Amino acid sequence: VYSTTRCYPSTPTEGRQVAIKVQRPGLERKVALDFFVLRKLLAYATQQAGSVLEGTEVELVQAVLDEVGNGIFDELDFNKEAAHINRFKATYSADLAAMGMVVPEVVPQLSSERVLVTEWLDGEAPRDLDPSKRCALAQRAVKCLAMQLMTDGFIHCDPHEGNLLYLNDTHTALLDFGLMATMRSDHQEAMASGVLNIMAGNYEALVPIFKGMGILDQNRDDLRRPGVEETFAAALERCMSGDELGDELGEGTTDAKKAKLVQAEDGADRRRAFGQLYEELGELALNYYFVIPSYYILVMRAFVTLEGIAL
């Protein structure tokens, strides 16, 4: 079952079992109304926020909302999803085979804008797997996502439990190619540099990198909002190192801090949960001129989703 569609197994006259994905009736009108309401809510929130939000920030938030809306409307056109599947398979065929990732074939003669027909794949849903198999499925899917991010940049952004199937010990199926993102090469390089500098603990170097990714305002030397004394690099280091992680477990004790950290092979502390880091980085936007672009939200959301499957 999909949130915007229904999927049914069927055996056409050719005798090949297929999956038929059918769009719910009247969906375009409902989605358009939802985004109209969101636009109105954004205008109201901006009015209430007053001087807290500046003009460029409002424009960025509106741009993110519009891009998400465009992405959802693209998902409603199954001809585009079929094209996504074919492009994904053609772009990554060798890597997918090496990783044991399986993408279903489209049956074009039976597909249309509102109906998508693909080959049927038999497998187990992640929720029905034992913990070791769930972890293996998530690890394979994370490697696949990282491969997309670091190579062509054409990314499947919706790898939730309903879009993954455990086929066997060596193969996992990836389904539903409606929500995709295409990373610019300069953003890919900046994100890769960011990961390397985070691993090296070089947080000062992240400021120009984040500006290049569109996360930080390139026109500001001082990224702090009024009343904030700590530099952005220092705040980022505090988030990455887990210095505040114990607070919610009681008095910021060392034991509480370690509850959210895991020791890596090099002896350094690493975050136990990517989702915790993602949430806390997002909170930096309250104290700094810091906006998370839509492409970044989609990619990070995909990693957080896979982490949730594994944990």
Secondary structure, DSSP 4 states (H G I P E B T S, - for coil): --SSEEEEEE--TTS--EEEEEEPTTHHHHHHHHHHHHHHHHHHHHHHHGGGS-HHHHHHHHHHHHHHHHHHHHHT-HHHHHHHHHHHHHHHHHHHHHHTEE-PPB-GGG--SSEEEEE----B-GGGS-HHHHHHHHHHHHHHHHHHHHTT-EEE----GGGEEEEETTEEEE---SSEEE--HHHHHHHHHHHHHHHHT--TTHHHHHHHTTSB-TT-S--BPTT--S-HHHHHHHHHHTTTTTGGGSTT-HHHHHTTEEE-TTS-EEES-HHHHHHHHHHGGGTBSB---HHHHHHHHHHHHHHHHH-
